[in-house]
C-alpha cells in the first residue's frame, strides 16, 4: 500500500530554500519566498525571492545580505 505525504506550503518553501543552497554547491540561497496555494490544483506558486550569494560583494536589492543572510536562514531553519 502506498500512502501519501502531506506538507504545508511553508514547509515546501523552506525545503526549496534548503535545496537551493545544496543544489548550487553552497554558493547561494533562495529564500524569503512568498506564495499562493491553489488547493483546487494542489499547486503552490512561489514569488518574491531573495537570493543571497556566499562570495559576492555586489548587492542584489534592499534585502540582500550575502553570507550573513545564508547564516541567518540556517540559524532558524529546522530540517
C-alpha positions in Angstrom: 0.0 0.0 0.0 1.3 3.5 -0.9 0.5 6.3 1.4 0.7 10.0 0.6 2.8 12.6 2.3 1.3 16.0 3.2 3.4 19.2 3.5 2.3 22.7 4.3 3.1 25.5 1.9 5.5 26.9 4.4 7.3 23.5 4.7 7.6 23.4 0.9 9.1 26.9 0.7 11.6 26.0 3.5 12.6 22.8 1.8 13.1 24.7 -1.5 15.3 27.2 0.1 17.4 24.5 1.7 17.6 22.6 -1.6 18.7 25.8 -3.4 21.7 26.0 -1.2 22.9 22.4 -1.7 22.0 22.4 -5.4 24.3 25.4 -6.0 27.2 23.8 -4.2 26.6 26.1 -1.2 27.1 29.2 -3.3 23.7 30.8 -2.9 20.4 30.5 -1.1 16.9 31.4 -2.5 14.7 32.4 0.5 12.1 34.7 1.8 9.6 33.2 -0.6 6.0 34.4 -0.7 3.3 32.3 -2.3 -0.2 31.4 -3.0 -1.5 27.9 -2.6 -4.3 26.9 -5.1 -6.0 24.0 -3.3 -8.1 23.0 -6.3 -5.0 22.4 -8.4 -2.8 21.4 -5.5 -0.3 24.0 -6.7 1.9 26.4 -4.8 3.1 29.4 -6.7 6.2 31.0 -5.2 7.3 34.6 -5.8 9.3 37.5 -4.5 12.5 35.6 -3.8 15.6 36.9 -2.1 18.9 35.4 -3.4 21.9 35.5 -1.1 25.3 34.7 -2.6 28.1 33.5 -0.4 31.0 35.2 -2.1 29.5 38.2 -4.0 30.2 41.7 -2.9 27.6 43.1 -5.2 24.3 43.9 -3.6 21.1 42.4 -5.1 18.3 44.6 -3.8 17.4 46.0 -0.4 17.0 42.7 1.3 20.3 41.2 0.1 22.6 40.2 3.0 25.1 37.8 1.3 26.6 35.2 3.6 25.0 36.8 6.6 21.6 36.1 5.1 22.5 32.5 4.5 23.7 32.1 8.1 20.6 33.7 9.4 18.4 31.3 7.4 20.2 28.3 8.8 20.1 29.6 12.3 16.3 29.4 12.2 15.8 26.6 9.7 14.8 23.1 11.0 15.2 20.1 8.7 
